[in-house]
Amino acid sequence: MKKAKVDTKSCIGCGACISVCPKGAIRLVNGKSMIDLKKCIGCGACTNVCPVEAIDLKNE
């Protein structure tokens, strides 16, 4: 199953991913997006809105 993974070096903390996550699995921690993998359903919504492409879907 695929899960979203954030590249914290690239993440700019804009919050776009938070607003589109249907499961509320993403939150900002120290200005970077963090994904709760237990909640992530691998839908890819966050990857589509990230302006710096800091989120990828990876096999868990």
mmCIF file of the N, C-alpha and C atoms, coordinates in Angstrom:
data_MODEL
# 
_entry.id   MODEL 
# 
loop_
_atom_site.group_PDB 
_atom_site.id 
_atom_site.type_symbol 
_atom_site.label_atom_id 
_atom_site.label_alt_id 
_atom_site.label_comp_id 
_atom_site.label_asym_id 
_atom_site.label_entity_id 
_atom_site.label_seq_id 
_atom_site.pdbx_PDB_ins_code 
_atom_site.Cartn_x 
_atom_site.Cartn_y 
_atom_site.Cartn_z 
_atom_site.occupancy 
_atom_site.B_iso_or_equiv 
_atom_site.pdbx_formal_charge 
_atom_site.auth_seq_id 
_atom_site.auth_comp_id 
_atom_site.auth_asym_id 
_atom_site.auth_atom_id 
_atom_site.pdbx_PDB_model_num 
ATOM 1   N N  . MET A 1 1  ? 0.841  -1.189 0.000  1.00 0.00 ? 1  MET A N  1 
ATOM 2   C CA . MET A 1 1  ? 0.000  0.000  0.000  1.00 0.00 ? 1  MET A CA 1 
ATOM 3   C C  . MET A 1 1  ? 0.881  1.246  0.000  1.00 0.00 ? 1  MET A C  1 
ATOM 4   N N  . LYS A 1 2  ? 0.497  2.216  -0.795 1.00 0.00 ? 2  LYS A N  1 
ATOM 5   C CA . LYS A 1 2  ? 1.262  3.459  -0.876 1.00 0.00 ? 2  LYS A CA 1 
ATOM 6   C C  . LYS A 1 2  ? 0.838  4.419  0.229  1.00 0.00 ? 2  LYS A C  1 
ATOM 7   N N  . LYS A 1 3  ? 1.821  5.145  0.749  1.00 0.00 ? 3  LYS A N  1 
ATOM 8   C CA . LYS A 1 3  ? 1.593  6.171  1.753  1.00 0.00 ? 3  LYS A CA 1 
ATOM 9   C C  . LYS A 1 3  ? 2.383  7.411  1.337  1.00 0.00 ? 3  LYS A C  1 
ATOM 10  N N  . ALA A 1 4  ? 1.893  8.569  1.741  1.00 0.00 ? 4  ALA A N  1 
ATOM 11  C CA . ALA A 1 4  ? 2.572  9.816  1.409  1.00 0.00 ? 4  ALA A CA 1 
ATOM 12  C C  . ALA A 1 4  ? 3.774  10.022 2.329  1.00 0.00 ? 4  ALA A C  1 
ATOM 13  N N  . LYS A 1 5  ? 4.845  10.548 1.750  1.00 0.00 ? 5  LYS A N  1 
ATOM 14  C CA . LYS A 1 5  ? 6.061  10.833 2.505  1.00 0.00 ? 5  LYS A CA 1 
ATOM 15  C C  . LYS A 1 5  ? 6.511  12.248 2.167  1.00 0.00 ? 5  LYS A C  1 
ATOM 16  N N  . VAL A 1 6  ? 6.819  13.026 3.201  1.00 0.00 ? 6  VAL A N  1 
ATOM 17  C CA . VAL A 1 6  ? 7.240  14.421 3.025  1.00 0.00 ? 6  VAL A CA 1 
ATOM 18  C C  . VAL A 1 6  ? 8.753  14.513 3.060  1.00 0.00 ? 6  VAL A C  1 
ATOM 19  N N  . ASP A 1 7  ? 9.308  15.221 2.085  1.00 0.00 ? 7  ASP A N  1 
ATOM 20  C CA . ASP A 1 7  ? 10.725 15.575 2.103  1.00 0.00 ? 7  ASP A CA 1 
ATOM 21  C C  . ASP A 1 7  ? 10.814 16.872 2.900  1.00 0.00 ? 7  ASP A C  1 
ATOM 22  N N  . THR A 1 8  ? 11.186 16.761 4.163  1.00 0.00 ? 8  THR A N  1 
ATOM 23  C CA . THR A 1 8  ? 11.165 17.933 5.046  1.00 0.00 ? 8  THR A CA 1 
ATOM 24  C C  . THR A 1 8  ? 12.186 19.001 4.640  1.00 0.00 ? 8  THR A C  1 
ATOM 25  N N  . LYS A 1 9  ? 13.193 18.616 3.872  1.00 0.00 ? 9  LYS A N  1 
ATOM 26  C CA . LYS A 1 9  ? 14.154 19.619 3.395  1.00 0.00 ? 9  LYS A CA 1 
ATOM 27  C C  . LYS A 1 9  ? 13.523 20.515 2.333  1.00 0.00 ? 9  LYS A C  1 
ATOM 28  N N  . SER A 1 10 ? 12.584 19.958 1.568  1.00 0.00 ? 10 SER A N  1 
ATOM 29  C CA . SER A 1 10 ? 11.927 20.716 0.502  1.00 0.00 ? 10 SER A CA 1 
ATOM 30  C C  . SER A 1 10 ? 10.651 21.419 0.959  1.00 0.00 ? 10 SER A C  1 
ATOM 31  N N  . CYS A 1 11 ? 9.995  20.873 1.971  1.00 0.00 ? 11 CYS A N  1 
ATOM 32  C CA . CYS A 1 11 ? 8.710  21.406 2.437  1.00 0.00 ? 11 CYS A CA 1 
ATOM 33  C C  . CYS A 1 11 ? 8.862  22.858 2.905  1.00 0.00 ? 11 CYS A C  1 
ATOM 34  N N  . ILE A 1 12 ? 7.945  23.718 2.420  1.00 0.00 ? 12 ILE A N  1 
ATOM 35  C CA . ILE A 1 12 ? 7.977  25.132 2.808  1.00 0.00 ? 12 ILE A CA 1 
ATOM 36  C C  . ILE A 1 12 ? 6.909  25.465 3.849  1.00 0.00 ? 12 ILE A C  1 
ATOM 37  N N  . GLY A 1 13 ? 6.158  24.470 4.282  1.00 0.00 ? 13 GLY A N  1 
ATOM 38  C CA . GLY A 1 13 ? 5.169  24.669 5.345  1.00 0.00 ? 13 GLY A CA 1 
ATOM 39  C C  . GLY A 1 13 ? 3.986  25.526 4.943  1.00 0.00 ? 13 GLY A C  1 
ATOM 40  N N  . CYS A 1 14 ? 3.588  25.479 3.678  1.00 0.00 ? 14 CYS A N  1 
ATOM 41  C CA . CYS A 1 14 ? 2.496  26.335 3.201  1.00 0.00 ? 14 CYS A CA 1 
ATOM 42  C C  . CYS A 1 14 ? 1.118  25.852 3.661  1.00 0.00 ? 14 CYS A C  1 
ATOM 43  N N  . GLY A 1 15 ? 0.999  24.552 3.965  1.00 0.00 ? 15 GLY A N  1 
ATOM 44  C CA . GLY A 1 15 ? -0.268 24.015 4.451  1.00 0.00 ? 15 GLY A CA 1 
ATOM 45  C C  . GLY A 1 15 ? -1.260 23.613 3.382  1.00 0.00 ? 15 GLY A C  1 
ATOM 46  N N  . ALA A 1 16 ? -0.879 23.701 2.119  1.00 0.00 ? 16 ALA A N  1 
ATOM 47  C CA . ALA A 1 16 ? -1.805 23.317 1.039  1.00 0.00 ? 16 ALA A CA 1 
ATOM 48  C C  . ALA A 1 16 ? -2.233 21.860 1.190  1.00 0.00 ? 16 ALA A C  1 
ATOM 49  N N  . CYS A 1 17 ? -1.312 20.999 1.563  1.00 0.00 ? 17 CYS A N  1 
ATOM 50  C CA . CYS A 1 17 ? -1.608 19.572 1.721  1.00 0.00 ? 17 CYS A CA 1 
ATOM 51  C C  . CYS A 1 17 ? -2.597 19.322 2.860  1.00 0.00 ? 17 CYS A C  1 
ATOM 52  N N  . ILE A 1 18 ? -2.486 20.111 3.896  1.00 0.00 ? 18 ILE A N  1 
ATOM 53  C CA . ILE A 1 18 ? -3.376 19.955 5.052  1.00 0.00 ? 18 ILE A CA 1 
ATOM 54  C C  . ILE A 1 18 ? -4.820 20.211 4.647  1.00 0.00 ? 18 ILE A C  1 
ATOM 55  N N  . SER A 1 19 ? -5.012 21.228 3.837  1.00 0.00 ? 19 SER A N  1 
ATOM 56  C CA . SER A 1 19 ? -6.375 21.611 3.456  1.00 0.00 ? 19 SER A CA 1 
ATOM 57  C C  . SER A 1 19 ? -7.060 20.604 2.540  1.00 0.00 ? 19 SER A C  1 
ATOM 58  N N  . VAL A 1 20 ? -6.296 19.764 1.834  1.00 0.00 ? 20 VAL A N  1 
ATOM 59  C CA . VAL A 1 20 ? -6.921 18.814 0.910  1.00 0.00 ? 20 VAL A CA 1 
ATOM 60  C C  . VAL A 1 20 ? -6.960 17.376 1.423  1.00 0.00 ? 20 VAL A C  1 
ATOM 61  N N  . CYS A 1 21 ? -6.312 17.094 2.520  1.00 0.00 ? 21 CYS A N  1 
ATOM 62  C CA . CYS A 1 21 ? -6.257 15.714 3.029  1.00 0.00 ? 21 CYS A CA 1 
ATOM 63  C C  . CYS A 1 21 ? -7.634 15.289 3.538  1.00 0.00 ? 21 CYS A C  1 
ATOM 64  N N  . PRO A 1 22 ? -8.246 14.273 2.901  1.00 0.00 ? 22 PRO A N  1 
ATOM 65  C CA . PRO A 1 22 ? -9.590 13.856 3.293  1.00 0.00 ? 22 PRO A CA 1 
ATOM 66  C C  . PRO A 1 22 ? -9.652 13.164 4.653  1.00 0.00 ? 22 PRO A C  1 
ATOM 67  N N  . LYS A 1 23 ? -8.518 12.719 5.158  1.00 0.00 ? 23 LYS A N  1 
ATOM 68  C CA . LYS A 1 23 ? -8.489 12.009 6.436  1.00 0.00 ? 23 LYS A CA 1 
ATOM 69  C C  . LYS A 1 23 ? -7.900 12.839 7.576  1.00 0.00 ? 23 LYS A C  1 
ATOM 70  N N  . GLY A 1 24 ? -7.508 14.061 7.298  1.00 0.00 ? 24 GLY A N  1 
ATOM 71  C CA . GLY A 1 24 ? -6.923 14.901 8.344  1.00 0.00 ? 24 GLY A CA 1 
ATOM 72  C C  . GLY A 1 24 ? -5.629 14.314 8.883  1.00 0.00 ? 24 GLY A C  1 
ATOM 73  N N  . ALA A 1 25 ? -4.853 13.691 8.006  1.00 0.00 ? 25 ALA A N  1 
ATOM 74  C CA . ALA A 1 25 ? -3.648 12.989 8.422  1.00 0.00 ? 25 ALA A CA 1 
ATOM 75  C C  . ALA A 1 25 ? -2.400 13.869 8.454  1.00 0.00 ? 25 ALA A C  1 
ATOM 76  N N  . ILE A 1 26 ? -2.531 15.133 8.045  1.00 0.00 ? 26 ILE A N  1 
ATOM 77  C CA . ILE A 1 26 ? -1.359 15.997 7.930  1.00 0.00 ? 26 ILE A CA 1 
ATOM 78  C C  . ILE A 1 26 ? -1.485 17.177 8.872  1.00 0.00 ? 26 ILE A C  1 
ATOM 79  N N  . ARG A 1 27 ? -0.362 17.507 9.521  1.00 0.00 ? 27 ARG A N  1 
ATOM 80  C CA . ARG A 1 27 ? -0.316 18.680 10.387 1.00 0.00 ? 27 ARG A CA 1 
ATOM 81  C C  . ARG A 1 27 ? 1.058  19.311 10.279 1.00 0.00 ? 27 ARG A C  1 
ATOM 82  N N  . LEU A 1 28 ? 1.161  20.554 10.683 1.00 0.00 ? 28 LEU A N  1 
ATOM 83  C CA . LEU A 1 28 ? 2.456  21.228 10.673 1.00 0.00 ? 28 LEU A CA 1 
ATOM 84  C C  . LEU A 1 28 ? 3.159  21.008 12.005 1.00 0.00 ? 28 LEU A C  1 
ATOM 85  N N  . VAL A 1 29 ? 4.419  20.628 11.930 1.00 0.00 ? 29 VAL A N  1 
ATOM 86  C CA . VAL A 1 29 ? 5.261  20.469 13.109 1.00 0.00 ? 29 VAL A CA 1 
ATOM 87  C C  . VAL A 1 29 ? 6.553  21.222 12.825 1.00 0.00 ? 29 VAL A C  1 
ATOM 88  N N  . ASN A 1 30 ? 6.831  22.221 13.626 1.00 0.00 ? 30 ASN A N  1 
ATOM 89  C CA . ASN A 1 30 ? 8.024  23.057 13.428 1.00 0.00 ? 30 ASN A CA 1 
ATOM 90  C C  . ASN A 1 30 ? 8.103  23.615 12.004 1.00 0.00 ? 30 ASN A C  1 
ATOM 91  N N  . GLY A 1 31 ? 6.942  24.008 11.464 1.00 0.00 ? 31 GLY A N  1 
ATOM 92  C CA . GLY A 1 31 ? 6.897  24.633 10.152 1.00 0.00 ? 31 GLY A CA 1 
ATOM 93  C C  . GLY A 1 31 ? 7.016  23.683 8.970  1.00 0.00 ? 31 GLY A C  1 
ATOM 94  N N  . LYS A 1 32 ? 6.909  22.383 9.213  1.00 0.00 ? 32 LYS A N  1 
ATOM 95  C CA . LYS A 1 32 ? 6.999  21.383 8.148  1.00 0.00 ? 32 LYS A CA 1 
ATOM 96  C C  . LYS A 1 32 ? 5.790  20.457 8.237  1.00 0.00 ? 32 LYS A C  1 
ATOM 97  N N  . SER A 1 33 ? 5.321  19.974 7.099  1.00 0.00 ? 33 SER A N  1 
ATOM 98  C CA . SER A 1 33 ? 4.204  19.035 7.084  1.00 0.00 ? 33 SER A CA 1 
ATOM 99  C C  . SER A 1 33 ? 4.654  17.673 7.576  1.00 0.00 ? 33 SER A C  1 
ATOM 100 N N  . MET A 1 34 ? 3.832  17.096 8.433  1.00 0.00 ? 34 MET A N  1 
ATOM 101 C CA . MET A 1 34 ? 4.081  15.743 8.936  1.00 0.00 ? 34 MET A CA 1 
ATOM 102 C C  . MET A 1 34 ? 2.826  14.927 8.693  1.00 0.00 ? 34 MET A C  1 
ATOM 103 N N  . ILE A 1 35 ? 2.991  13.703 8.199  1.00 0.00 ? 35 ILE A N  1 
ATOM 104 C CA . ILE A 1 35 ? 1.861  12.851 7.850  1.00 0.00 ? 35 ILE A CA 1 
ATOM 105 C C  . ILE A 1 35 ? 1.767  11.695 8.830  1.00 0.00 ? 35 ILE A C  1 
ATOM 106 N N  . ASP A 1 36 ? 0.578  11.518 9.400  1.00 0.00 ? 36 ASP A N  1 
ATOM 107 C CA . ASP A 1 36 ? 0.303  10.380 10.271 1.00 0.00 ? 36 ASP A CA 1 
ATOM 108 C C  . ASP A 1 36 ? 0.020  9.185  9.371  1.00 0.00 ? 36 ASP A C  1 
ATOM 109 N N  . LEU A 1 37 ? 0.969  8.276  9.269  1.00 0.00 ? 37 LEU A N  1 
ATOM 110 C CA . LEU A 1 37 ? 0.848  7.151  8.349  1.00 0.00 ? 37 LEU A CA 1 
ATOM 111 C C  . LEU A 1 37 ? -0.274 6.191  8.726  1.00 0.00 ? 37 LEU A C  1 
ATOM 112 N N  . LYS A 1 38 ? -0.709 6.236  9.965  1.00 0.00 ? 38 LYS A N  1 
ATOM 113 C CA . LYS A 1 38 ? -1.837 5.395  10.377 1.00 0.00 ? 38 LYS A CA 1 
ATOM 114 C C  . LYS A 1 38 ? -3.150 5.909  9.791  1.00 0.00 ? 38 LYS A C  1 
ATOM 115 N N  . LYS A 1 39 ? -3.213 7.219  9.523  1.00 0.00 ? 39 LYS A N  1 
ATOM 116 C CA . LYS A 1 39 ? -4.417 7.825  8.954  1.00 0.00 ? 39 LYS A CA 1 
ATOM 117 C C  . LYS A 1 39 ? -4.361 7.936  7.435  1.00 0.00 ? 39 LYS A C  1 
ATOM 118 N N  . CYS A 1 40 ? -3.162 8.026  6.864  1.00 0.00 ? 40 CYS A N  1 
ATOM 119 C CA . CYS A 1 40 ? -2.988 8.218  5.421  1.00 0.00 ? 40 CYS A CA 1 
ATOM 120 C C  . CYS A 1 40 ? -3.573 7.043  4.648  1.00 0.00 ? 40 CYS A C  1 
ATOM 121 N N  . ILE A 1 41 ? -4.376 7.363  3.631  1.00 0.00 ? 41 ILE A N  1 
ATOM 122 C CA . ILE A 1 41 ? -4.974 6.320  2.787  1.00 0.00 ? 41 ILE A CA 1 
ATOM 123 C C  . ILE A 1 41 ? -4.299 6.237  1.414  1.00 0.00 ? 41 ILE A C  1 
ATOM 124 N N  . GLY A 1 42 ? -3.262 7.035  1.195  1.00 0.00 ? 42 GLY A N  1 
ATOM 125 C CA . GLY A 1 42 ? -2.510 6.968  -0.055 1.00 0.00 ? 42 GLY A CA 1 
ATOM 126 C C  . GLY A 1 42 ? -3.239 7.500  -1.264 1.00 0.00 ? 42 GLY A C  1 
ATOM 127 N N  . CYS A 1 43 ? -4.151 8.427  -1.066 1.00 0.00 ? 43 CYS A N  1 
ATOM 128 C CA . CYS A 1 43 ? -4.969 8.936  -2.174 1.00 0.00 ? 43 CYS A CA 1 
ATOM 129 C C  . CYS A 1 43 ? -4.195 9.857  -3.117 1.00 0.00 ? 43 CYS A C  1 
ATOM 130 N N  . GLY A 1 44 ? -3.128 10.488 -2.610 1.00 0.00 ? 44 GLY A N  1 
ATOM 131 C CA . GLY A 1 44 ? -2.309 11.360 -3.441 1.00 0.00 ? 44 GLY A CA 1 
ATOM 132 C C  . GLY A 1 44 ? -2.789 12.790 -3.569 1.00 0.00 ? 44 GLY A C  1 
ATOM 133 N N  . ALA A 1 45 ? -3.851 13.151 -2.871 1.00 0.00 ? 45 ALA A N  1 
ATOM 134 C CA . ALA A 1 45 ? -4.358 14.526 -2.954 1.00 0.00 ? 45 ALA A CA 1 
ATOM 135 C C  . ALA A 1 45 ? -3.274 15.528 -2.567 1.00 0.00 ? 45 ALA A C  1 
ATOM 136 N N  . CYS A 1 46 ? -2.518 15.207 -1.549 1.00 0.00 ? 46 CYS A N  1 
ATOM 137 C CA . CYS A 1 46 ? -1.469 16.110 -1.070 1.00 0.00 ? 46 CYS A CA 1 
ATOM 138 C C  . CYS A 1 46 ? -0.359 16.282 -2.106 1.00 0.00 ? 46 CYS A C  1 
ATOM 139 N N  . THR A 1 47 ? -0.040 15.214 -2.815 1.00 0.00 ? 47 THR A N  1 
ATOM 140 C CA . THR A 1 47 ? 1.021  15.302 -3.823 1.00 0.00 ? 47 THR A CA 1 
ATOM 141 C C  . THR A 1 47 ? 0.620  16.219 -4.971 1.00 0.00 ? 47 THR A C  1 
ATOM 142 N N  . ASN A 1 48 ? -0.665 16.281 -5.260 1.00 0.00 ? 48 ASN A N  1 
ATOM 143 C CA . ASN A 1 48 ? -1.159 17.098 -6.368 1.00 0.00 ? 48 ASN A CA 1 
ATOM 144 C C  . ASN A 1 48 ? -1.137 18.590 -6.077 1.00 0.00 ? 48 ASN A C  1 
ATOM 145 N N  . VAL A 1 49 ? -1.206 18.983 -4.811 1.00 0.00 ? 49 VAL A N  1 
ATOM 146 C CA . VAL A 1 49 ? -1.276 20.410 -4.488 1.00 0.00 ? 49 VAL A CA 1 
ATOM 147 C C  . VAL A 1 49 ? 0.027  21.009 -3.970 1.00 0.00 ? 49 VAL A C  1 
ATOM 148 N N  . CYS A 1 50 ? 1.007  20.188 -3.685 1.00 0.00 ? 50 CYS A N  1 
ATOM 149 C CA . CYS A 1 50 ? 2.265  20.707 -3.130 1.00 0.00 ? 50 CYS A CA 1 
ATOM 150 C C  . CYS A 1 50 ? 2.997  21.542 -4.184 1.00 0.00 ? 50 CYS A C  1 
ATOM 151 N N  . PRO A 1 51 ? 3.196  22.837 -3.910 1.00 0.00 ? 51 PRO A N  1 
ATOM 152 C CA . PRO A 1 51 ? 3.820  23.713 -4.910 1.00 0.00 ? 51 PRO A CA 1 
ATOM 153 C C  . PRO A 1 51 ? 5.310  23.444 -5.129 1.00 0.00 ? 51 PRO A C  1 
ATOM 154 N N  . VAL A 1 52 ? 5.950  22.753 -4.194 1.00 0.00 ? 52 VAL A N  1 
ATOM 155 C CA . VAL A 1 52 ? 7.379  22.465 -4.343 1.00 0.00 ? 52 VAL A CA 1 
ATOM 156 C C  . VAL A 1 52 ? 7.667  20.974 -4.510 1.00 0.00 ? 52 VAL A C  1 
ATOM 157 N N  . GLU A 1 53 ? 6.602  20.197 -4.731 1.00 0.00 ? 53 GLU A N  1 
ATOM 158 C CA . GLU A 1 53 ? 6.722  18.747 -4.951 1.00 0.00 ? 53 GLU A CA 1 
ATOM 159 C C  . GLU A 1 53 ? 7.502  18.059 -3.851 1.00 0.00 ? 53 GLU A C  1 
ATOM 160 N N  . ALA A 1 54 ? 7.195  18.416 -2.593 1.00 0.00 ? 54 ALA A N  1 
ATOM 161 C CA . ALA A 1 54 ? 7.904  17.858 -1.434 1.00 0.00 ? 54 ALA A CA 1 
ATOM 162 C C  . ALA A 1 54 ? 7.260  16.576 -0.928 1.00 0.00 ? 54 ALA A C  1 
ATOM 163 N N  . ILE A 1 55 ? 6.155  16.133 -1.557 1.00 0.00 ? 55 ILE A N  1 
ATOM 164 C CA . ILE A 1 55 ? 5.466  14.939 -1.091 1.00 0.00 ? 55 ILE A CA 1 
ATOM 165 C C  . ILE A 1 55 ? 5.402  13.909 -2.226 1.00 0.00 ? 55 ILE A C  1 
ATOM 166 N N  . ASP A 1 56 ? 5.768  12.684 -1.879 1.00 0.00 ? 56 ASP A N  1 
ATOM 167 C CA . ASP A 1 56 ? 5.711  11.569 -2.833 1.00 0.00 ? 56 ASP A CA 1 
ATOM 168 C C  . ASP A 1 56 ? 4.929  10.434 -2.211 1.00 0.00 ? 56 ASP A C  1 
ATOM 169 N N  . LEU A 1 57 ? 4.377  9.589  -3.052 1.00 0.00 ? 57 LEU A N  1 
ATOM 170 C CA . LEU A 1 57 ? 3.745  8.359  -2.573 1.00 0.00 ? 57 LEU A CA 1 
ATOM 171 C C  . LEU A 1 57 ? 4.786  7.252  -2.641 1.00 0.00 ? 57 LEU A C  1 
ATOM 172 N N  . LYS A 1 58 ? 4.966  6.577  -1.527 1.00 0.00 ? 58 LYS A N  1 
ATOM 173 C CA . LYS A 1 58 ? 5.945  5.493  -1.431 1.00 0.00 ? 58 LYS A CA 1 
ATOM 174 C C  . LYS A 1 58 ? 5.261  4.240  -0.950 1.00 0.00 ? 58 LYS A C  1 
ATOM 175 N N  . ASN A 1 59 ? 5.801  3.095  -1.311 1.00 0.00 ? 59 ASN A N  1 
ATOM 176 C CA . ASN A 1 59 ? 5.286  1.845  -0.776 1.00 0.00 ? 59 ASN A CA 1 
ATOM 177 C C  . ASN A 1 59 ? 5.648  1.759  0.700  1.00 0.00 ? 59 ASN A C  1 
ATOM 178 N N  . GLU A 1 60 ? 4.671  1.371  1.498  1.00 0.00 ? 60 GLU A N  1 
ATOM 179 C CA . GLU A 1 60 ? 4.888  1.298  2.948  1.00 0.00 ? 60 GLU A CA 1 
ATOM 180 C C  . GLU A 1 60 ? 5.710  0.091  3.298  1.00 0.00 ? 60 GLU A C  1 
# 
